[in-house]
Amino acid sequence: MGKEADMHDRIANASLRTRIMSPEAAAALIESGVTIGMSGFTGAGYPKAVPLALAARIEAEHAAGRPFRVRIWTGASTGPELDGALAKADGIEFRLPYNSDPIAREKINRGQMDYFDMHLSQVAPMAWQGFLGPLDVAVVEVTGIRADGSLIPSSSVGNNKTWLDRAGKIILEVNRWQNAALDGMHDIYYGTALPPNRVPIPLIHAGDRIGEPYLRCDPGRIVAIVETDSPDRNLPFDAPDDNARAIAGHLIEFLRHEVAVGRLPAALLPIQSGVGNIANAVLGGLVNGPFSGMSAYTEVIQDGMLDLLDGGQLAFASATAFSLSPEAAARINADMPRYRDRMILRPQEISNHPEVIRRLGCIAMNAMIEADIYGNVNSTHIMGSRIQNGIGGSGDFARNAYISIFMAPSTAKGGKISTIVPQASHVDHITQDVQVIVTEQGLADLRGLSPKQRARLIIDRCVHPDYRDAMADYYARALKGAYGMQSPSLLAEALSWHQRFVERGTMREG
């Protein structure tokens, strides 16, 4: 009875209650070949029931010899009930803009699923511009439906505003697991427009509210409402290891120096942190750092940011989604009204907007797969051709940040591979967008340096000792070689760097 009463409150518009149906009935409204805009960003706020029902339907259609595949757009990564289930059913023909599901990743790398890896800030504008084609269906998780038909967003906003505006048909999942106290945390800005009518976004400080607490939705396009009670994919973070703590220490010392010489204010500038164990460890390191009164303008609020809010070092955090461990999710749900006053969740076209990032002067801290000695960064591909996840929002922040920082341990695969290489096998962030490289070995401040100066500094400061001599030898020979000009390179040797060490027996293939 309690849950029924709660759901009655969650769907306050009486006329829309007539559209409540099972996930299977809602999935039956989706046709093969359509494009679906799904909610979800880093495992938060994605639909859980309809994608599972759709995957089951697809498997049945395939078993009957009837092809059934759809095109999926989201905010970023989702969860196993969405990407994993649909990929396992071989139901995804095309995917954008970001994926971290292992089943979908394997399909992409086998050529069984087309994937468009794109900057997260560009998804909504490109959808409006029509470059991506029509959007047939939106499947969006919400916390509730108000009496006037407006929607209380869930634990992520992502591209939901655009999906609801653009889709021909809308299916809503109302998830009672999401805390009702999320009501009021969101800031949905409806002032964006296409050229020539585009105007500046009036956001001056990370905590500014410039929009509305709710998502607008045309009730005439809502074809189904599904009730759920399912948690987000809240994965635990690994405890910081020695490498993560060392990287955090180098970064904090660097930021302390920037304050001391007057290039940063005492409270820093708004921080942005990518997702993952290293990024979360860096945020955790700031808990014991010398900075207070900080703000965050970022994509996700993860455990380390919650610790900073609780510790008083962080005054305010703006993002588009949560990315919390189960423990942190329970913590925030137990005290949501207090956190709500110190957080804002926005559409990702605002949280990742280059104009706003540049204006605020964000300090961008993102992870990388590898970097080369000139500061080119690969954040998406293994050995140049196998995609791992996607570029996400790192490019939005790196190019427009006040300081652009990339970090990783100096080795991978248990020390078998150096993450600092002569030439990156794939480049997502060019040298002009990379200002600082950090490993557990040290920090290289690359601002204002020529390629040769960068190379010497990165080799000295960031390369693991097991690889430093080989890297220095490579660079010395490159300086003397035919390519020893602006950015000296022995191209063939650089591109076979990992394989060369395999053949010498210095490392085993991992």
Kinemage of the C-alpha trace (Angstrom):
@kinemage 1
@onewidth
@group {chain A} dominant
@subgroup {mainchain}
@vectorlist {calphas} color= white
{ca met a 1} P 0.000 0.000 0.000
{ca gly a 2} L 2.852 2.337 0.813
{ca lys a 3} L 4.432 1.873 -2.596
{ca glu a 4} L 1.067 2.300 -4.334
{ca ala a 5} L 0.473 5.543 -2.474
{ca asp a 6} L 3.999 6.681 -3.275
{ca met a 7} L 3.505 5.958 -6.975
{ca his a 8} L 0.177 7.809 -6.894
{ca asp a 9} L 2.105 10.818 -5.609
{ca arg a 10} L 4.849 10.245 -8.186
{ca ile a 11} L 2.311 10.436 -11.045
{ca ala a 12} L 0.246 13.438 -9.968
{ca asn a 13} L -1.345 14.044 -13.373
{ca ala a 14} L -4.558 11.985 -13.297
{ca ser a 15} L -5.025 11.820 -17.069
{ca leu a 16} L -1.525 10.397 -17.563
{ca arg a 17} L -2.190 7.559 -15.128
{ca thr a 18} L -4.372 5.997 -17.825
{ca arg a 19} L -1.200 5.381 -19.845
{ca ile a 20} L 0.482 3.215 -17.212
{ca met a 21} L 1.333 -0.188 -18.655
{ca ser a 22} L 3.787 -3.044 -18.325
{ca pro a 23} L 7.346 -2.817 -19.705
{ca glu a 24} L 6.417 -5.490 -22.260
{ca ala a 25} L 3.430 -3.487 -23.508
{ca ala a 26} L 5.573 -0.364 -23.757
{ca ala a 27} L 8.326 -2.230 -25.628
{ca ala a 28} L 5.706 -3.479 -28.101
{ca leu a 29} L 5.213 0.150 -29.171
{ca ile a 30} L 8.794 0.282 -30.483
{ca glu a 31} L 9.348 -0.823 -34.065
{ca ser a 32} L 12.439 -2.254 -35.701
{ca gly a 33} L 14.668 0.295 -37.411
{ca val a 34} L 13.708 3.259 -35.247
{ca thr a 35} L 16.045 5.664 -33.472
{ca ile a 36} L 15.579 5.800 -29.690
{ca gly a 37} L 16.844 8.521 -27.376
{ca met a 38} L 17.412 6.925 -23.971
{ca ser a 39} L 18.134 8.729 -20.727
{ca gly a 40} L 21.263 7.899 -18.767
{ca phe a 41} L 24.705 9.273 -18.006
{ca thr a 42} L 27.522 7.259 -16.335
{ca gly a 43} L 25.170 4.610 -15.006
{ca ala a 44} L 22.702 7.075 -13.492
{ca gly a 45} L 19.118 7.839 -14.459
{ca tyr a 46} L 18.826 5.355 -17.317
{ca pro a 47} L 15.631 3.337 -18.014
{ca lys a 48} L 15.819 -0.159 -16.581
{ca ala a 49} L 12.576 -1.989 -17.429
{ca val a 50} L 11.700 -1.053 -21.024
{ca pro a 51} L 15.172 -1.836 -22.473
{ca leu a 52} L 15.093 -5.292 -20.827
{ca ala a 53} L 11.632 -5.936 -22.234
{ca leu a 54} L 12.756 -4.681 -25.637
{ca ala a 55} L 15.804 -6.981 -25.534
{ca ala a 56} L 13.553 -9.955 -24.780
{ca arg a 57} L 11.290 -9.001 -27.672
{ca ile a 58} L 14.273 -8.676 -30.023
{ca glu a 59} L 15.549 -12.122 -29.037
{ca ala a 60} L 12.114 -13.584 -29.776
{ca glu a 61} L 11.982 -11.842 -33.150
{ca his a 62} L 15.441 -13.101 -34.072
{ca ala a 63} L 14.506 -16.633 -33.010
{ca ala a 64} L 11.538 -16.433 -35.384
{ca gly a 65} L 13.833 -15.358 -38.201
{ca arg a 66} L 12.710 -11.726 -38.203
{ca pro a 67} L 15.537 -9.134 -38.045
{ca phe a 68} L 15.011 -6.479 -35.369
{ca arg a 69} L 17.564 -3.792 -34.574
{ca val a 70} L 17.364 -0.179 -33.374
{ca arg a 71} L 19.587 2.885 -33.188
{ca ile a 72} L 20.402 4.097 -29.665
{ca trp a 73} L 21.318 7.621 -28.535
{ca thr a 74} L 21.963 8.411 -24.858
{ca gly a 75} L 23.659 11.014 -22.701
{ca ala a 76} L 26.728 8.865 -22.056
{ca ser a 77} L 27.238 5.358 -20.661
{ca thr a 78} L 24.251 3.579 -19.118
{ca gly a 79} L 23.948 0.179 -17.458
{ca pro a 80} L 23.698 -3.558 -18.128
{ca glu a 81} L 19.900 -3.407 -18.335
{ca leu a 82} L 20.204 -1.084 -21.357
{ca asp a 83} L 23.450 -1.316 -23.347
{ca gly a 84} L 24.352 -4.768 -22.079
{ca ala a 85} L 20.942 -6.377 -22.624
{ca leu a 86} L 20.337 -4.847 -26.051
{ca ala a 87} L 23.877 -5.615 -27.237
{ca lys a 88} L 23.611 -9.225 -26.037
{ca ala a 89} L 20.357 -9.540 -28.009
{ca asp a 90} L 22.161 -8.151 -31.078
{ca gly a 91} L 19.586 -5.393 -31.095
{ca ile a 92} L 21.737 -2.278 -31.550
{ca glu a 93} L 22.493 -1.253 -35.109
{ca phe a 94} L 24.078 2.114 -34.224
{ca arg a 95} L 25.188 3.741 -30.967
{ca leu a 96} L 26.219 7.242 -29.859
{ca pro a 97} L 27.831 9.142 -28.142
{ca tyr a 98} L 29.645 7.095 -25.443
{ca asn a 99} L 29.744 3.468 -24.380
{ca ser a 100} L 31.423 1.592 -21.549
{ca asp a 101} L 29.488 -1.686 -21.666
{ca pro a 102} L 31.838 -4.636 -22.347
{ca ile a 103} L 29.370 -6.550 -24.525
{ca ala a 104} L 28.651 -3.497 -26.664
{ca arg a 105} L 32.367 -2.716 -26.831
{ca glu a 106} L 33.105 -6.163 -28.216
{ca lys a 107} L 30.335 -5.801 -30.805
{ca ile a 108} L 31.742 -2.426 -31.867
{ca asn a 109} L 35.295 -3.721 -32.195
{ca arg a 110} L 34.146 -6.758 -34.168
{ca gly a 111} L 32.341 -4.486 -36.624
{ca gln a 112} L 28.919 -5.778 -35.580
{ca met a 113} L 27.695 -2.417 -34.283
{ca asp a 114} L 28.315 1.038 -35.759
{ca tyr a 115} L 29.477 3.569 -33.180
{ca phe a 116} L 29.856 7.325 -33.425
{ca asp a 117} L 32.221 8.572 -30.707
{ca met a 118} L 31.558 12.286 -30.282
{ca his a 119} L 32.069 15.208 -27.911
{ca leu a 120} L 29.228 15.162 -25.401
{ca ser a 121} L 28.545 18.878 -25.786
{ca gln a 122} L 27.773 18.367 -29.474
{ca val a 123} L 25.048 15.729 -29.214
{ca ala a 124} L 22.062 17.981 -28.480
{ca pro a 125} L 23.032 20.684 -31.016
{ca met a 126} L 23.592 18.070 -33.747
{ca ala a 127} L 20.254 16.457 -32.956
{ca trp a 128} L 18.537 19.835 -33.335
{ca gln a 129} L 20.466 20.635 -36.504
{ca gly a 130} L 19.171 17.422 -38.041
{ca phe a 131} L 22.613 15.988 -38.809
{ca leu a 132} L 21.831 12.807 -36.881
{ca gly a 133} L 18.473 12.159 -38.535
{ca pro a 134} L 15.016 11.973 -36.926
{ca leu a 135} L 14.434 10.807 -33.357
{ca asp a 136} L 11.480 8.415 -33.326
{ca val a 137} L 11.144 7.448 -29.664
{ca ala a 138} L 12.356 8.771 -26.310
{ca val a 139} L 12.615 6.423 -23.315
{ca val a 140} L 13.375 8.553 -20.283
{ca glu a 141} L 13.531 7.760 -16.574
{ca val a 142} L 12.070 10.406 -14.251
{ca thr a 143} L 11.543 10.714 -10.529
{ca gly a 144} L 7.944 11.844 -10.901
{ca ile a 145} L 5.273 13.544 -12.997
{ca arg a 146} L 3.737 16.714 -11.602
{ca ala a 147} L 0.064 17.633 -11.811
{ca asp a 148} L 0.734 20.031 -14.686
{ca gly a 149} L 2.469 17.280 -16.690
{ca ser a 150} L 6.009 18.552 -16.175
{ca leu a 151} L 8.613 15.987 -15.174
{ca ile a 152} L 10.861 15.777 -12.124
{ca pro a 153} L 14.226 14.640 -13.535
{ca ser a 154} L 16.065 11.633 -12.199
{ca ser a 155} L 19.693 11.169 -11.069
{ca ser a 156} L 20.983 12.351 -14.445
{ca val a 157} L 19.800 14.950 -16.928
{ca gly a 158} L 22.082 14.253 -19.894
{ca asn a 159} L 20.255 14.887 -23.170
{ca asn a 160} L 16.751 14.289 -21.786
{ca lys a 161} L 15.519 17.785 -22.616
{ca thr a 162} L 16.415 17.297 -26.264
{ca trp a 163} L 15.005 13.760 -26.450
{ca leu a 164} L 11.662 14.922 -24.994
{ca asp a 165} L 11.513 17.877 -27.359
{ca arg a 166} L 12.475 15.973 -30.509
{ca ala a 167} L 10.954 12.505 -30.215
{ca gly a 168} L 7.754 11.539 -32.002
{ca lys a 169} L 6.730 9.162 -29.181
{ca ile a 170} L 7.690 9.306 -25.501
{ca ile a 171} L 7.860 6.440 -23.012
{ca leu a 172} L 8.471 7.384 -19.388
{ca glu a 173} L 9.800 5.190 -16.610
{ca val a 174} L 8.794 6.593 -13.202
{ca asn a 175} L 11.296 5.099 -10.770
{ca arg a 176} L 10.282 5.188 -7.101
{ca trp a 177} L 13.843 4.126 -6.136
{ca gln a 178} L 14.962 7.630 -7.062
{ca asn a 179} L 14.697 9.924 -4.049
{ca ala a 180} L 11.621 12.174 -4.160
{ca ala a 181} L 13.788 14.888 -2.617
{ca leu a 182} L 15.560 15.252 -5.980
{ca asp a 183} L 12.685 17.635 -6.715
{ca gly a 184} L 14.290 21.072 -6.982
{ca met a 185} L 17.896 19.990 -7.578
{ca his a 186} L 17.801 20.377 -11.360
{ca asp a 187} L 18.264 23.421 -13.565
{ca ile a 188} L 16.847 22.888 -17.061
{ca tyr a 189} L 17.804 25.724 -19.407
{ca tyr a 190} L 15.543 26.296 -22.394
{ca gly a 191} L 17.377 29.288 -23.836
{ca thr a 192} L 19.555 27.482 -26.375
{ca ala a 193} L 18.858 28.084 -30.063
{ca leu a 194} L 20.425 27.378 -33.426
{ca pro a 195} L 22.379 29.979 -35.406
{ca pro a 196} L 21.670 32.720 -36.310
{ca asn a 197} L 19.507 33.025 -33.177
{ca arg a 198} L 22.039 31.675 -30.678
{ca val a 199} L 22.658 33.927 -27.667
{ca pro a 200} L 25.204 33.793 -24.802
{ca ile a 201} L 24.377 31.431 -21.965
{ca pro a 202} L 23.882 33.631 -18.865
{ca leu a 203} L 25.896 31.482 -16.470
{ca ile a 204} L 28.618 33.410 -14.630
{ca his a 205} L 29.301 31.242 -11.570
{ca ala a 206} L 29.151 27.469 -11.109
{ca gly a 207} L 26.197 27.767 -8.739
{ca asp a 208} L 24.045 30.014 -10.920
{ca arg a 209} L 20.523 28.822 -11.703
{ca ile a 210} L 19.452 29.952 -15.153
{ca gly a 211} L 16.564 27.616 -15.989
{ca glu a 212} L 13.675 25.636 -14.526
{ca pro a 213} L 13.560 22.764 -11.994
{ca tyr a 214} L 11.505 20.553 -14.315
{ca leu a 215} L 11.480 19.075 -17.795
{ca arg a 216} L 8.735 20.214 -20.122
{ca cys a 217} L 6.876 17.463 -21.924
{ca asp a 218} L 4.023 17.432 -24.427
{ca pro a 219} L 1.518 15.001 -22.844
{ca gly a 220} L 0.064 14.246 -26.263
{ca arg a 221} L 3.272 12.444 -27.265
{ca ile a 222} L 3.467 10.289 -24.127
{ca val a 223} L 2.384 6.821 -25.285
{ca ala a 224} L 3.356 4.807 -22.202
{ca ile a 225} L 4.319 5.163 -18.562
{ca val a 226} L 6.068 2.300 -16.787
{ca glu a 227} L 6.458 2.096 -13.016
{ca thr a 228} L 9.791 0.849 -11.720
{ca asp a 229} L 11.642 0.461 -8.436
{ca ser a 230} L 15.203 -0.237 -9.571
{ca pro a 231} L 18.549 1.155 -8.409
{ca asp a 232} L 21.072 2.854 -10.651
{ca arg a 233} L 24.210 0.936 -11.625
{ca asn a 234} L 26.236 2.115 -8.650
{ca leu a 235} L 29.638 0.438 -8.949
{ca pro a 236} L 32.175 0.706 -6.123
{ca phe a 237} L 35.403 2.623 -6.622
{ca asp a 238} L 38.686 0.890 -5.913
{ca ala a 239} L 40.512 2.085 -2.835
{ca pro a 240} L 43.300 4.475 -3.877
{ca asp a 241} L 46.584 2.633 -4.414
{ca asp a 242} L 50.089 4.052 -4.121
{ca asn a 243} L 50.041 5.268 -7.731
{ca ala a 244} L 46.738 7.101 -7.299
{ca arg a 245} L 47.907 8.718 -4.077
{ca ala a 246} L 51.167 9.802 -5.734
{ca ile a 247} L 49.303 11.328 -8.693
{ca ala a 248} L 47.020 13.177 -6.275
{ca gly a 249} L 50.027 14.432 -4.338
{ca his a 250} L 51.749 15.783 -7.461
{ca leu a 251} L 48.567 17.550 -8.536
{ca ile a 252} L 47.926 19.135 -5.156
{ca glu a 253} L 51.505 20.390 -4.993
{ca phe a 254} L 51.145 21.838 -8.503
{ca leu a 255} L 47.897 23.621 -7.609
{ca arg a 256} L 49.452 24.913 -4.387
{ca his a 257} L 52.314 26.372 -6.426
{ca glu a 258} L 49.907 27.993 -8.891
{ca val a 259} L 48.165 29.713 -5.981
{ca ala a 260} L 51.486 30.811 -4.481
{ca val a 261} L 52.622 32.492 -7.703
{ca gly a 262} L 49.254 34.170 -8.236
{ca arg a 263} L 48.007 32.215 -11.238
{ca leu a 264} L 45.097 30.733 -9.269
{ca pro a 265} L 42.969 32.176 -6.468
{ca ala a 266} L 43.173 30.593 -3.014
{ca ala a 267} L 39.889 28.742 -3.585
{ca leu a 268} L 41.114 27.628 -7.030
{ca leu a 269} L 38.850 27.900 -10.061
{ca pro a 270} L 35.930 25.519 -10.672
{ca ile a 271} L 37.255 21.961 -10.853
{ca gln a 272} L 36.217 19.356 -13.401
{ca ser a 273} L 37.020 15.728 -12.860
{ca gly a 274} L 36.598 12.824 -15.246
{ca val a 275} L 35.103 9.539 -14.118
{ca gly a 276} L 37.096 6.661 -12.657
{ca asn a 277} L 39.276 5.427 -9.832
{ca ile a 278} L 42.224 7.781 -10.471
{ca ala a 279} L 39.995 10.844 -10.777
{ca asn a 280} L 38.094 9.868 -7.656
{ca ala a 281} L 41.378 9.370 -5.773
{ca val a 282} L 42.511 12.868 -6.767
{ca leu a 283} L 39.268 14.308 -5.408
{ca gly a 284} L 39.839 12.331 -2.233
{ca gly a 285} L 43.319 13.824 -1.971
{ca leu a 286} L 41.833 17.310 -2.074
{ca val a 287} L 39.894 16.504 1.117
{ca asn a 288} L 43.178 16.775 3.014
{ca gly a 289} L 44.571 19.511 0.775
{ca pro a 290} L 45.060 23.185 1.615
{ca phe a 291} L 42.111 24.539 -0.412
{ca ser a 292} L 38.679 25.568 0.848
{ca gly a 293} L 35.673 27.346 -0.600
{ca met a 294} L 36.102 25.442 -3.867
{ca ser a 295} L 33.429 24.949 -6.511
{ca ala a 296} L 32.980 22.272 -9.166
{ca tyr a 297} L 31.659 22.625 -12.699
{ca thr a 298} L 31.837 19.141 -14.061
{ca glu a 299} L 29.981 16.234 -15.659
{ca val a 300} L 29.464 13.904 -12.708
{ca ile a 301} L 29.353 14.077 -8.937
{ca gln a 302} L 31.245 11.054 -7.644
{ca asp a 303} L 32.299 9.829 -4.209
{ca gly a 304} L 35.319 12.102 -3.837
{ca met a 305} L 33.226 15.177 -4.584
{ca leu a 306} L 30.690 14.106 -1.979
{ca asp a 307} L 33.540 13.821 0.530
{ca leu a 308} L 34.644 17.354 -0.360
{ca leu a 309} L 31.113 18.663 0.186
{ca asp a 310} L 30.862 16.874 3.532
{ca gly a 311} L 34.277 18.116 4.593
{ca gly a 312} L 33.455 21.716 3.752
{ca gln a 313} L 36.264 22.115 1.205
{ca leu a 314} L 33.746 22.245 -1.660
{ca ala a 315} L 31.052 24.888 -1.427
{ca phe a 316} L 29.045 23.927 -4.495
{ca ala a 317} L 28.964 21.352 -7.297
{ca ser a 318} L 27.335 21.608 -10.717
{ca ala a 319} L 27.091 18.503 -12.943
{ca thr a 320} L 24.746 16.585 -15.202
{ca ala a 321} L 24.664 13.279 -13.291
{ca phe a 322} L 25.725 11.275 -10.278
{ca ser a 323} L 28.338 8.523 -10.502
{ca leu a 324} L 28.351 7.102 -6.993
{ca ser a 325} L 29.325 3.877 -5.275
{ca pro a 326} L 26.504 2.015 -3.477
{ca glu a 327} L 27.708 3.421 -0.149
{ca ala a 328} L 27.784 6.992 -1.431
{ca ala a 329} L 24.374 6.590 -3.096
{ca ala a 330} L 22.918 5.462 0.222
{ca arg a 331} L 24.616 8.380 1.929
{ca ile a 332} L 23.201 11.001 -0.405
{ca asn a 333} L 19.737 9.430 -0.424
{ca ala a 334} L 19.649 9.533 3.379
{ca asp a 335} L 20.330 13.284 3.393
{ca met a 336} L 19.119 14.493 -0.013
{ca pro a 337} L 17.466 17.774 1.152
{ca arg a 338} L 20.797 19.010 2.544
{ca tyr a 339} L 22.777 18.029 -0.545
{ca arg a 340} L 20.115 19.474 -2.839
{ca asp a 341} L 20.989 22.979 -1.707
{ca arg a 342} L 24.642 22.516 -2.677
{ca met a 343} L 24.252 20.750 -6.021
{ca ile a 344} L 22.766 21.396 -9.435
{ca leu a 345} L 22.159 18.840 -12.185
{ca arg a 346} L 21.952 20.397 -15.680
{ca pro a 347} L 21.532 19.233 -19.274
{ca gln a 348} L 24.890 18.092 -20.661
{ca glu a 349} L 24.722 20.698 -23.432
{ca ile a 350} L 25.178 23.203 -20.550
{ca ser a 351} L 27.445 21.212 -18.192
{ca asn a 352} L 29.815 20.576 -21.122
{ca his a 353} L 29.326 23.806 -23.043
{ca pro a 354} L 32.649 25.225 -24.326
{ca glu a 355} L 31.513 28.829 -23.865
{ca val a 356} L 30.689 28.269 -20.193
{ca ile a 357} L 33.816 26.201 -19.503
{ca arg a 358} L 36.019 28.922 -20.987
{ca arg a 359} L 34.188 31.692 -19.098
{ca leu a 360} L 34.389 29.955 -15.722
{ca gly a 361} L 38.045 28.996 -16.223
{ca cys a 362} L 37.677 25.366 -15.223
{ca ile a 363} L 40.591 23.257 -14.020
{ca ala a 364} L 40.096 20.098 -16.098
{ca met a 365} L 41.459 16.811 -14.719
{ca asn a 366} L 40.933 13.792 -16.966
{ca ala a 367} L 42.303 10.284 -17.302
{ca met a 368} L 44.151 8.979 -20.342
{ca ile a 369} L 45.134 5.650 -21.849
{ca glu a 370} L 48.495 6.933 -23.070
{ca ala a 371} L 50.398 10.094 -23.937
{ca asp a 372} L 53.385 10.558 -26.160
{ca ile a 373} L 56.524 12.528 -25.397
{ca tyr a 374} L 55.112 15.607 -27.152
{ca gly a 375} L 51.936 15.679 -25.088
{ca asn a 376} L 49.457 14.160 -27.538
{ca val a 377} L 46.907 12.172 -25.545
{ca asn a 378} L 44.991 9.021 -26.433
{ca ser a 379} L 41.941 8.594 -24.222
{ca thr a 380} L 39.860 6.167 -26.292
{ca his a 381} L 41.750 3.455 -28.209
{ca ile a 382} L 43.942 0.463 -27.391
{ca met a 383} L 46.815 -0.049 -29.865
{ca gly a 384} L 45.352 2.545 -32.192
{ca ser a 385} L 42.264 0.734 -33.448
{ca arg a 386} L 40.328 -0.992 -30.649
{ca ile a 387} L 38.032 1.460 -28.880
{ca gln a 388} L 37.811 1.218 -25.107
{ca asn a 389} L 35.038 3.666 -24.205
{ca gly a 390} L 34.907 7.034 -25.943
{ca ile a 391} L 36.092 10.610 -25.695
{ca gly a 392} L 33.160 11.633 -23.501
{ca gly a 393} L 33.429 15.182 -22.270
{ca ser a 394} L 37.214 15.306 -21.921
{ca gly a 395} L 37.576 17.183 -25.209
{ca asp a 396} L 34.915 19.727 -24.260
{ca phe a 397} L 36.892 20.585 -21.141
{ca ala a 398} L 40.482 20.104 -22.346
{ca arg a 399} L 40.341 22.604 -25.194
{ca asn a 400} L 38.500 25.245 -23.167
{ca ala a 401} L 39.903 24.829 -19.650
{ca tyr a 402} L 42.022 27.347 -17.781
{ca ile a 403} L 44.360 24.443 -17.058
{ca ser a 404} L 44.054 21.143 -18.940
{ca ile a 405} L 45.463 18.173 -16.989
{ca phe a 406} L 45.711 14.514 -18.062
{ca met a 407} L 46.764 11.752 -15.711
{ca ala a 408} L 47.481 8.024 -15.584
{ca pro a 409} L 49.859 5.587 -13.914
{ca ser a 410} L 53.130 5.448 -15.861
{ca thr a 411} L 52.623 1.756 -16.703
{ca ala a 412} L 49.705 -0.578 -17.444
{ca lys a 413} L 49.164 -4.335 -17.474
{ca gly a 414} L 51.152 -4.810 -14.290
{ca gly a 415} L 54.127 -2.862 -15.588
{ca lys a 416} L 54.273 -4.632 -18.948
{ca ile a 417} L 53.351 -1.523 -20.948
{ca ser a 418} L 54.478 2.082 -20.652
{ca thr a 419} L 51.628 4.600 -20.836
{ca ile a 420} L 54.123 7.218 -22.043
{ca val a 421} L 55.121 6.315 -25.601
{ca pro a 422} L 57.180 7.863 -28.419
{ca gln a 423} L 54.075 8.496 -30.512
{ca ala a 424} L 50.475 7.989 -29.439
{ca ser a 425} L 48.803 5.214 -31.393
{ca his a 426} L 45.640 7.307 -31.567
{ca val a 427} L 45.240 11.012 -30.741
{ca asp a 428} L 42.127 12.470 -29.115
{ca his a 429} L 43.762 15.558 -27.595
{ca ile a 430} L 46.474 17.328 -29.540
{ca thr a 431} L 49.465 18.951 -27.882
{ca gln a 432} L 47.820 22.377 -28.038
{ca asp a 433} L 45.024 21.120 -25.752
{ca val a 434} L 47.241 19.346 -23.206
{ca gln a 435} L 48.967 21.544 -20.644
{ca val a 436} L 49.899 19.174 -17.829
{ca ile a 437} L 50.734 15.443 -17.790
{ca val a 438} L 50.860 13.583 -14.470
{ca thr a 439} L 51.892 10.054 -13.553
{ca glu a 440} L 52.920 8.657 -10.184
{ca gln a 441} L 56.519 9.444 -11.238
{ca gly a 442} L 55.922 13.184 -11.440
{ca leu a 443} L 54.237 16.114 -13.153
{ca ala a 444} L 55.211 17.836 -16.407
{ca asp a 445} L 53.961 21.395 -16.830
{ca leu a 446} L 54.016 21.779 -20.609
{ca arg a 447} L 52.632 25.299 -20.910
{ca gly a 448} L 54.630 27.483 -23.285
{ca leu a 449} L 57.121 24.770 -24.198
{ca ser a 450} L 58.268 23.725 -27.671
{ca pro a 451} L 57.908 20.063 -28.720
{ca lys a 452} L 61.534 19.293 -27.881
{ca gln a 453} L 61.256 20.953 -24.487
{ca arg a 454} L 58.083 18.969 -23.837
{ca ala a 455} L 59.762 15.698 -24.774
{ca arg a 456} L 62.679 16.206 -22.411
{ca leu a 457} L 60.391 17.169 -19.527
{ca ile a 458} L 57.950 14.291 -20.007
{ca ile a 459} L 60.779 11.742 -20.261
{ca asp a 460} L 62.443 13.118 -17.131
{ca arg a 461} L 59.319 13.584 -15.025
{ca cys a 462} L 56.639 11.098 -16.131
{ca val a 463} L 58.186 7.942 -17.610
{ca his a 464} L 58.626 4.898 -15.382
{ca pro a 465} L 62.298 4.097 -14.607
{ca asp a 466} L 61.961 0.719 -16.361
{ca tyr a 467} L 61.303 2.561 -19.636
{ca arg a 468} L 63.140 5.849 -19.156
{ca asp a 469} L 66.467 4.787 -20.659
{ca ala a 470} L 64.791 3.236 -23.708
{ca met a 471} L 62.694 6.350 -24.207
{ca ala a 472} L 65.691 8.642 -23.853
{ca asp a 473} L 67.609 6.488 -26.323
{ca tyr a 474} L 64.736 6.645 -28.806
{ca tyr a 475} L 64.523 10.416 -28.503
{ca ala a 476} L 68.301 10.872 -28.898
{ca arg a 477} L 68.250 8.836 -32.095
{ca ala a 478} L 65.172 10.699 -33.351
{ca leu a 479} L 67.030 13.988 -32.902
{ca lys a 480} L 69.739 12.705 -35.241
{ca gly a 481} L 67.384 11.040 -37.704
{ca ala a 482} L 65.776 12.220 -40.899
{ca tyr a 483} L 62.744 13.472 -38.971
{ca gly a 484} L 64.747 15.449 -36.415
{ca met a 485} L 63.052 18.798 -36.984
{ca gln a 486} L 60.200 20.429 -35.048
{ca ser a 487} L 58.908 17.187 -33.509
{ca pro a 488} L 61.619 14.525 -33.982
{ca ser a 489} L 60.200 11.098 -34.731
{ca leu a 490} L 61.343 7.708 -35.955
{ca leu a 491} L 57.877 6.928 -37.266
{ca ala a 492} L 58.106 3.198 -37.883
{ca glu a 493} L 59.832 2.560 -34.565
{ca ala a 494} L 57.438 4.819 -32.652
{ca leu a 495} L 54.370 3.002 -33.923
{ca ser a 496} L 55.836 -0.399 -33.062
{ca trp a 497} L 57.003 0.630 -29.585
{ca his a 498} L 54.981 -1.951 -27.631
{ca gln a 499} L 55.721 -4.746 -30.098
{ca arg a 500} L 59.450 -3.974 -29.969
{ca phe a 501} L 59.457 -4.646 -26.232
{ca val a 502} L 57.462 -7.839 -26.712
{ca glu a 503} L 60.064 -9.136 -29.148
{ca arg a 504} L 62.942 -8.253 -26.831
{ca gly a 505} L 61.235 -10.141 -24.016
{ca thr a 506} L 61.119 -7.057 -21.799
{ca met a 507} L 57.380 -7.553 -21.447
{ca arg a 508} L 54.761 -10.129 -22.323
{ca glu a 509} L 51.640 -9.384 -24.272
{ca gly a 510} L 48.846 -8.605 -21.825
